[in-house]
Amino acid sequence: MQKNILILKGSPRPKGNSNILADQVAAGAGQAGALAESITLQGLNIRPCDACDSCIETGVCVLKDDMQPLYPKLLAADALVLSSPIYWFTYSAQLKTCIDRWYAVWNYKKDIFKGKPVGVVLSYGDTDLHNSGGINAIHSFETMFRFLQADIKGIVHASLDGEGDALQHPDLLEKARQLGVKLAG
């Protein structure tokens, strides 16, 4: 059976390093026979959760925006990849807003993420994982997916300062591609 891998890109830059690495994850997954769909969150109208809790009773988020078409994709995904640059010591606002809205689908189906394979892709400008805040994002993902009972299969991260610098690191591109292969397996 062909696996369905959903890749959520949290970078506002189309040619940003985390997007380049996420594309490599998609390529690896595709080469391994999976169907990988990448969604760029930048430019989507995804409003912040307003904590109305209507979804607890109905399983449906009352906010009608670009998150609505993503809910069925989250439900259908066999594996998930979250990709983001590190901005101000953690992952991007685009990705955070999307993740916050998972609350509605999680209320609908509490085990939606249970056992789901997950990959994480991060890029940061500082040469140190801790000083950049990359470690904060990693800890957030580890904590979140432990709670959701998902299975992080790999985290690809690197210090990449200039837009497109990932293309100059074939070993890193291969590591991202291999993450896609692993998620497809």
N, C-alpha and C positions, 0 to 999 in steps of 0.2 A: 504494500500500500504506500502510495506517495505521501510523504509528510508535507504539511503546510506550515511554513515558517513565516511568522510576522516580524518584520524589522521596523522598529519605530526610531526614526532619526530626529534627535533633538537639537541639531545644529541649525543656526540661522544662515550659515554659509553653504551654498550648494557644493562648492569645491573644498569645503573644510576637511580637515584630517579625519575627524570621526566619521564623516560621511564616506570618505574614501575607504576607510577600514570596514565600514558597514557594507559597502558594495562588494568588498572582497569576501566577507562572510556570506553574502548572497550568492556570489559566484561559486564558492566552495559547496554550498548547500545544493545549488543547481547541478553542479558536476556530479554530486553524489545522488542525484535523482529526486531531490526535494523541490517543491514549488516554494520559492521565496518571494514574498511581497514586501517591498519597502515603501514606507509612508513617511514623507517629510512633514514634520509637525509645523515647521515655520510657515506662516501664512494661513494656516487653518484657523477657523474661528472656534476655539475651544475655551469656553468660559470657565472660571474657577468654580469649584463646588461651592454651593451656598449653604451647605449643611442643613437643608430642609428636612432630610431623612425620609422624604416621600418614598424613596427607592426601597426602604426597609419593608414597607407594606406592599408595594406594587412590583418591585423588581425593575422599575423603569425610571430613568433619570428624567426629571421634568424640564431640564434645560435643553432646548431644541437648538442645537448648533452642530458643528462638524464632528463632534464626538459620537453622535448617534450612529453614523455608518461604521464607526470603529468598533462598537460593541459586538456586532456579529463576528467581526474578524478576530477579536480577542477570544470569543467563545469557540471559534472554529480552529484556532491555531494549535498545532501540535507542539510547537516550540516558539519561543519568543526571544527577540534580541532587542536590547535597549542600547542606543548609541548616543553619546553626547560629548561635547567639549566640556571642560571644567571652566565654569564661570563663577567667580566670587566664591571659591572654595567648595563647590559641589557641582552637580549636574545642572543643566540649563533649565530655565523657567519653562520653556516650551515642553520639555519632557516632564517636569514636575507637575505642571497643570494637567497634562494628560493622565499621569499616574494617579493623581488625586481623584480624578473622575472614574477610576476603576471601582471606586467604592460602590457605585450603583450596580455594576455587573457582578461584583463580589457578593453583594446582598442578594442578588437574584440566584446565584449559584455559588455557594460558599466554597466548593471544592474546585472551582474553575482553574486554579493554578496548582492544585495538589499534584505533585509528581511531574509537573510540566518542565521540560528542559529549558534552561534560560542561558543566554549569552549576554555579556556586557562588553561594550566597546567605549573606551574613554581616551581622550587626548587632552593634553595640558601644556601650557607654555613654560612653566618653571621646570627646571631639571630635576627637581625632587618631588616624589610622590606626595610627601607630607606637606611641604611648603606650598605646593600647588593647590592643595585641597582635594586632590584625587583620592586620597585615602578616605576622606569624608564620604565621597560618593560610593566608594567600594563598601564601606561600613553600612551605609544606608541601604544599598542593594542587598547585602548579606542579611541584614536585620529584616528587611521587608520580605524577602523570599523565604527566610526561615519561618516567619509568621504564616506566610501563605502556603508553606510546605512545597515550594517549587525547588527545583534542583539546578543550581548554577553549575553549568558544564564548563565554563571558562570565562575568564576576564582578560581581554586584550587591552592593554593601556600603554601609553608612551608619551614622552616629552617631545612635542612637535610644535614648534613655535610659529613658523610661517605657513600661510595657507598653501596646501598641497605638499608640504614637506614629507608626508607619509609615502609619497611616490618614490622618494629617495632611499627608502628602507625596505629592500626586497624581503629580508627576514621577517619583518613586522607584517608586511602584506601576506606572506605565506602563513604566518601564525593566525591571522584573521581568516584566511581561506580555510585553514585546518579547523578552526572553530565551526565554520559552516558545515564542513564535512561531518564533524562530530555531532552536531545538532541534527543532521539529516539521517544519522545512523540509527 
